[in-house]
């Protein structure tokens, strides 16, 4: 039976890719196996002003493949990073819990690595300074590297020095020539957004001081699969990582894993610690433990990945059945949040203004705009109190606890929250948060 699933998936992948299969962005092996096919979708952060609603909107295949050699789950590069990230709608500082996560990390890593005035911390894809700002009162010099000029400007407003550039070997060599070597390189939720992984990791290797440390945070593929987190797949994320794949990527560039932590962020993430292969730093026992765990779970077997598609289709059917039942009962539904993952969910499930009157977001950049593809209006959070809906669909479900706490007052008129992932369920704000 599993051979049948695998062969069907392979055939679909080959048909979608044309005569020749695309090559893996790590090991360059032809990639022929489907992980999940979410159909055609627009870029998830391309929020539309009202004047563009009647114009043609580009859609691209959202078809995730998996390499049969290094087991990297990946999308083809349909749009260049320059097009996606030169101006970006995501500002990290609008998530209170994420900023607090960053603050705690800065204090922890400063103590762990004994960082001080003679150190240099470099963050890749530093966004609006949400993280590096916390090193400033600690007296630790920092440098942000952020390709989106609009969010980099916000970082500079926080006194965080920021280069508006894409990172790779070219920039790393230039920084080294200027006498800069990083004692700590941080990459939070950036690895997935890099189409040329080998150039990016090679650049980190060159910039890293001899006994320096790299920490990378990224959603853990195991959690994505176990909890049906298909909406975290979108064009701005080119790759999706297991720990075994990270080990192979690091090894190609003379880096070694020295520690790993499991985090609750983004639905379940890993924070991995890397050092030069010849570093004196000794790997933690947690490294071998997680590698063994993933191997036992089948992450080196293609059949493990082939089973994911049906989970996704079932989740879609259950969510739509619930929303249809609500609308048939005359209930009013609005959304909360306009994250990238939400737009994958809306487009794959076909959820537009026929289901959601509007959605709201704390980021004023998105106000007055419309979600890509489904064209759901995006309003300020205060619109919820005026509309008094029966249900709020939480699109950034990874922040559901924070959102329920912030919006608990909607329970006064009987409103309930809908959480779509891993399976659709509701939360009554008048009771304890689930």
C-alpha positions in Angstrom: 0.0 0.0 0.0 2.8 2.4 0.9 4.5 1.7 -2.4 1.3 2.7 -4.2 1.1 6.0 -2.3 4.7 6.8 -3.0 4.4 6.0 -6.7 1.3 8.1 -7.1 3.0 11.0 -5.3 6.1 10.6 -7.5 4.0 10.7 -10.7 2.2 13.8 -9.7 5.4 15.5 -8.8 7.0 14.6 -12.1 4.0 15.8 -14.0 4.0 19.1 -12.1 7.7 19.6 -12.7 7.6 18.9 -16.4 10.0 16.7 -18.3 12.9 17.1 -15.8 12.6 17.0 -12.1 13.9 20.0 -10.1 17.0 19.5 -8.1 17.4 19.6 -4.3 18.7 22.9 -3.1 21.0 21.1 -0.7 22.4 18.1 -2.4 21.3 18.7 -6.0 19.6 15.3 -6.4 16.5 15.3 -8.7 13.4 15.8 -6.5 10.6 13.6 -7.6 8.4 12.9 -4.5 5.3 15.0 -3.5 5.0 16.0 0.2 1.8 17.9 -0.2 0.1 19.8 -3.1 -1.9 22.8 -2.0 -2.9 23.9 -5.5 -2.3 27.4 -6.9 -1.8 30.3 -4.5 -0.7 34.0 -4.5 2.2 35.2 -2.5 1.0 35.2 1.1 2.4 38.6 2.2 1.2 40.5 -0.9 -1.7 42.4 0.7 -3.7 44.3 -1.8 -4.9 47.9 -1.7 -8.5 48.5 -2.8 -7.3 49.9 -6.1 -5.7 46.6 -7.1 -8.6 44.3 -6.5 -9.7 44.3 -10.1 -6.3 43.7 -11.5 -4.7 40.3 -12.4 -3.2 38.6 -9.4 -0.3 36.2 -9.9 -0.7 32.7 -8.6 2.0 30.0 -8.3 2.0 26.3 -7.6 2.1 25.6 -3.9 3.5 22.1 -4.4 5.9 20.9 -1.7 8.4 18.1 -2.7 10.7 16.0 -0.7 14.3 15.0 -1.6 14.8 11.2 -1.5 18.5 11.7 -0.6 18.8 14.3 2.1 15.0 14.5 2.9 14.7 18.3 2.6 11.0 19.3 2.1 11.0 22.2 -0.4 9.2 24.3 -2.8 10.5 25.3 -6.2 11.7 29.0 -6.5 9.0 30.6 -8.5 9.7 34.1 -7.3 13.1 35.6 -6.4 13.8 36.8 -2.8 14.3 40.3 -4.2 10.7 40.3 -5.3 9.3 38.9 -2.0 11.4 40.6 0.6 12.5 44.1 -0.7 9.4 45.5 1.0 7.8 43.2 3.5 4.5 43.4 5.5 5.7 41.4 8.5 6.9 43.3 11.5 8.0 41.1 14.4 7.3 43.6 17.1 3.5 43.4 16.7 3.6 40.0 18.5 4.0 40.7 22.3 4.9 37.0 23.0 7.5 36.9 20.2 9.3 40.0 21.5 9.3 38.5 25.0 10.7 35.2 23.6 13.5 37.2 21.9 14.2 39.1 25.1 14.6 36.0 27.2 16.9 34.5 24.5 19.2 37.5 24.6 19.7 37.4 28.3 20.2 33.6 28.2 22.7 33.6 25.4 24.7 36.5 26.7 25.2 34.6 30.0 25.9 31.3 28.3 28.5 32.6 25.8 29.9 35.3 28.2 29.2 38.0 25.6 30.4 41.5 26.4 31.6 44.9 25.0 34.3 43.1 22.9 31.8 40.7 21.3 29.9 41.0 18.1 26.4 39.6 17.6 25.0 39.5 14.0 21.4 38.7 13.3 20.4 37.6 9.8 16.9 38.7 8.7 16.8 41.0 11.8 13.5 42.5 10.8 12.5 45.6 12.9 15.1 45.1 15.6 12.6 43.1 17.8 15.5 41.0 19.1 18.8 42.9 18.8 17.3 45.8 20.8 17.6 43.7 23.9 21.4 43.4 23.6 21.9 47.2 23.7 21.2 47.6 27.5 23.6 44.6 28.0 26.4 46.5 26.4 26.8 43.9 23.6 27.6 45.3 20.1 25.2 44.2 17.4 24.7 44.3 13.6 21.4 43.5 11.9 21.2 42.3 8.3 17.7 42.8 6.8 16.8 42.9 3.1 13.5 44.7 3.5 14.2 48.4 3.6 10.9 49.3 5.3 11.4 47.1 8.3 15.1 47.9 8.5 14.2 51.5 8.9 12.1 50.6 11.9 15.1 48.8 13.4 17.3 51.9 13.0 14.7 53.8 14.8 15.4 51.5 17.8 19.1 52.4 17.5 19.9 49.0 16.0 22.6 49.3 13.2 21.2 47.5 10.2 22.5 46.7 6.7 19.8 46.5 4.0 21.1 43.5 2.1 20.7 39.8 1.5 23.2 37.6 3.3 25.5 35.1 1.7 29.2 34.5 1.0 29.7 37.8 -0.8 28.5 39.9 2.2 30.3 37.6 4.7 33.6 38.1 2.9 33.1 41.8 2.8 32.4 42.0 6.5 35.4 39.8 7.3 37.6 42.1 5.1 36.4 45.0 7.3 37.7 43.1 10.4 34.3 41.8 11.6 34.0 38.3 12.9 30.8 37.2 14.8 30.9 35.6 18.2 27.2 34.9 17.8 25.2 34.6 14.6 21.4 34.5 15.0 19.0 33.3 12.4 15.4 33.1 13.6 12.9 31.8 11.1 15.1 32.9 8.2 16.5 29.5 7.0 13.2 28.6 5.4 13.3 31.9 3.4 16.6 31.2 1.7 16.6 29.6 -1.8 20.4 29.2 -1.9 20.9 27.3 1.3 24.5 26.4 0.6 25.6 29.9 -0.1 23.8 31.1 3.1 25.4 28.5 5.4 28.8 28.9 3.8 28.5 32.6 4.5 27.8 32.0 8.2 30.8 29.6 8.3 33.1 32.4 7.0 31.7 35.1 9.2 31.8 33.0 12.4 34.7 33.6 14.9 36.9 30.5 15.5 35.0 29.6 18.8 31.8 31.4 17.9 28.3 29.9 17.9 25.4 30.0 15.5 21.8 29.6 16.7 19.0 29.0 14.2 15.3 28.7 15.0 12.9 27.2 12.6 9.6 25.3 12.7 10.2 21.6 13.2 9.1 19.5 10.4 8.0 16.7 12.8 5.5 19.1 14.5 4.3 20.3 11.1 3.5 16.8 10.1 2.1 15.6 13.4 -0.2 18.5 13.8 -1.4 19.1 10.2 0.4 22.5 10.1 0.1 22.7 6.3 -0.6 26.4 6.4 3.0 27.1 7.4 3.8 26.2 3.8 3.9 29.2 1.5 6.0 30.6 -1.3 8.0 32.8 1.0 9.2 29.7 2.8 11.3 27.7 0.3 12.3 24.8 2.7 11.1 22.9 5.7 13.5 21.2 8.1 13.9 18.0 10.1 16.9 17.7 12.5 18.5 15.0 10.4 18.4 17.3 7.3 19.9 20.1 9.3 22.8 17.8 10.4 23.5 17.0 6.7 23.4 20.7 5.7 25.7 21.7 8.5 28.2 18.9 7.7 28.5 20.0 4.1 29.9 23.3 5.3 32.3 22.2 8.0 29.9 23.0 10.9 28.7 20.7 13.7 25.6 20.6 15.8 26.5 21.2 19.5 23.1 21.5 21.1 19.3 21.6 20.3 16.3 22.8 22.2 12.6 22.2 21.5 10.5 25.4 21.6 6.8 26.1 21.6 7.0 29.0 19.1 5.4 28.8 15.7 3.6 25.6 16.5 6.7 23.8 17.6 10.2 24.8 16.6 13.8 23.8 17.1 16.7 26.0 18.2 19.9 24.5 17.0 23.4 25.5 18.1 26.2 25.2 15.5 30.0 25.7 15.8 33.0 25.1 13.5 33.7 21.4 13.1 37.1 21.9 14.6 35.8 23.9 17.5 36.6 22.8 21.1 32.9 23.0 21.9 31.5 19.5 22.8 28.1 18.4 21.5 25.3 18.0 24.0 23.7 14.5 24.5 20.5 16.1 23.2 21.9 16.1 19.7 22.3 12.3 19.4 19.0 11.8 21.2 17.0 13.8 18.7 18.8 12.3 15.7 17.9 8.8 17.0 14.3 9.9 17.6 13.8 11.2 14.1 15.4 8.1 12.5 13.1 5.9 14.6 10.1 8.0 13.4 11.0 7.3 9.8 12.4 10.7 8.7 14.9 8.8 6.5 12.1 6.9 4.8 10.2 8.5 1.9 7.0 6.7 2.8 6.8 8.7 6.0 6.4 11.9 4.0 3.9 10.4 1.5 1.3 10.0 4.1 1.0 13.7 4.9 -1.3 14.7 2.0 -4.4 12.8 3.2 -4.1 14.4 6.7 -4.2 17.8 5.0 -7.2 17.1 2.8 -9.1 15.8 5.9 -8.4 18.9 7.9 -9.7 21.0 5.0 -12.9 19.1 4.8 -13.5 19.3 8.5 -12.9 23.0 8.7 -15.2 23.8 5.8 -17.9 21.6 7.2 -17.8 23.5 10.5 -17.9 26.9 8.8 -20.7 26.0 6.5 -22.8 24.7 9.5 -22.2 28.1 11.2 -23.3 30.1 8.2 -26.4 27.9 7.7 -27.3 28.8 11.3 -27.0 32.5 10.5 -23.9 33.0 12.5 -21.5 35.9 11.8 -17.8 35.0 11.5 -14.8 37.3 11.4 -11.1 36.6 11.4 -8.4 37.6 13.8 -5.0 38.2 12.3 -3.6 38.4 8.7 -0.4 36.3 8.9 1.2 34.5 6.0 0.0 31.1 7.2 -3.5 32.4 7.3 -3.4 33.2 3.6 -2.3 29.7 2.8 -5.3 28.4 4.9 -7.8 30.8 3.3 -6.7 30.1 -0.3 -6.4 26.3 0.0 -9.8 26.0 1.7 -11.5 28.7 -0.4 -12.5 30.8 2.6 -13.3 34.3 1.4 -15.8 37.1 2.3 -18.6 34.6 1.9 -17.4 33.1 5.2 -15.5 35.9 6.9 -16.9 39.4 7.0 -13.4 40.7 7.5 -10.3 40.0 9.5 -8.4 42.3 11.9 -4.7 42.8 12.6 -2.6 44.8 15.0 -0.2 45.9 12.2 -1.4 49.3 10.8 0.5 48.5 7.5 -2.2 46.0 6.6 -5.3 48.2 7.5 -7.5 49.0 4.5 -5.9 46.3 2.5 -7.2 42.9 1.4 -5.8 39.4 1.9 -4.2 38.0 -1.3 -6.3 35.7 -3.4 -9.5 35.6 -1.2 -9.7 39.4 -0.8 -10.9 39.4 2.8 -10.8 43.0 4.1 -8.3 43.8 6.9 -9.4 46.2 9.6 -8.1 47.5 12.9 -8.7 45.3 15.9 -11.4 47.7 17.2 -13.7 46.6 14.4 -14.4 43.4 16.3 -16.2 45.4 19.1 -18.3 47.2 16.5 -19.3 44.0 14.6 -19.8 41.8 17.6 -19.5 38.5 15.6 -20.5 35.1 16.9 -17.2 33.6 16.0 -13.6 34.7 15.6 -11.4 32.5 13.4 -7.9 32.7 14.7 -5.5 32.7 11.7 -2.2 32.9 13.7 -3.2 29.9 15.7 0.3 29.6 17.1 -0.6 32.7 19.1 -4.0 31.5 20.2 -3.3 31.8 24.0 -2.1 35.4 23.6 -5.0 36.3 21.4 -7.7 34.8 23.6 -6.2 36.6 26.6 -6.2 39.9 24.7 -9.7 39.5 23.3 -11.3 37.7 26.3 -14.0 40.5 26.5 -15.7 39.2 23.3 -17.2 36.5 25.5 -19.5 39.2 26.9 -21.7 38.9 23.9 -21.3 35.1 23.5 -18.5 35.1 20.9 -16.3 32.0 20.6 -12.9 31.5 19.0 -12.3 29.0 16.2 -8.9 27.4 16.1 -8.4 25.6 12.7 -5.1 23.7 13.4 -4.4 20.8 14.1 -8.1 20.1 13.9 -11.0 22.6 14.0 -12.2 23.3 17.5 -13.6 26.2 19.5 -12.6 28.1 22.7 -15.1 29.8 25.0 -13.3 32.9 26.3 -15.4 32.7 29.5 -13.6 29.6 30.4 -9.9 28.8 30.9 -7.7 28.9 27.8 -7.1 25.5 26.3 
